[in-house]
Amino acid sequence: MADRPGGDESVSTTAERESTDDTDGDPTSDADPLPDGLDDAGVDEAVKRRLREAYLNDEENALIVTRVRSVGDRVAVEMRPPHGDATHTERFDAPRDGSLRESEAFLEFLEAAGVSPLDVDELVGTRVPATYDTETGWRVDPEFRGESASTGENRLADARDWLWAYRAWLVAGLLVGGELVFVAVLILLYA
């Protein structure tokens, strides 16, 4: 290397500069104490809660697969945010009668996650891209949902998911509605 003009200059390191700047060895010695009126000041609990929810919901926009289980004739893939305890479940048709044709959406989900159908155990712990909306909750990236280009199939899948999500309310509505119809028929017959 070429010598610098002006003689032999030494280069100081960051540690040397910090030691020369800090004469007392205590970097907080120059700070003034807080006034007595600010001792009770703090962060509002609503602000803490909102920040925590936003952090947990928006961090990395991903869900982690925690469990894969069979629910009737469907496969339920349970997921949660990286630092949250809320869960999101995606449901897919399970293979029946020894054929994978009924579960194409689940196969697309496995393919998007990079997991072979023969090694489904590797799906647990996989990160799945997702977005969070305050009104609808978590929504998995369409690539991982196995959504086809056909809108008719998407509408049918959405209707099936809606029916599955509100099945208890639908059964209750049918029972109450059936009872009301029965009472109305009895009133008409005997009135």
Order of alpha helices (4+ residues) and beta strands (2+ residues): alpha-alpha-beta-beta-beta-alpha-beta-beta-alpha-alpha-alpha
